[in-house]
Amino acid sequence: MSDRIEYERADLTEGDLVSPTWGKLKRHLDDRLKVLRVQLEQDLDEIKSAKIRGQIAEVKAILGLAAGRPVID
């Protein structure tokens, strides 16, 4: 039995990418990525480090929708 959940990919259209909402969201995600990377540079235990790495991967996956990159499995 597979634990994989199927979902419909939400590629962004050109109209989406020029919307003010996407601009705000992108700025927020870019800032969030910077904060997470700074946090990752700190002396963290394995679990906290793994959590932050997962958050970074998810933020990058959302930002990747604009470039049509595949979402992480």
Secondary structure, 3 states (H helix, E strand, C coil): CCCCCCCCCCCCCHHHHCCHHHHHHHHHHHHHHHHHHHHHCCCCCHHHHHHHHHHHHHHHHHHHHHHCCCCCC
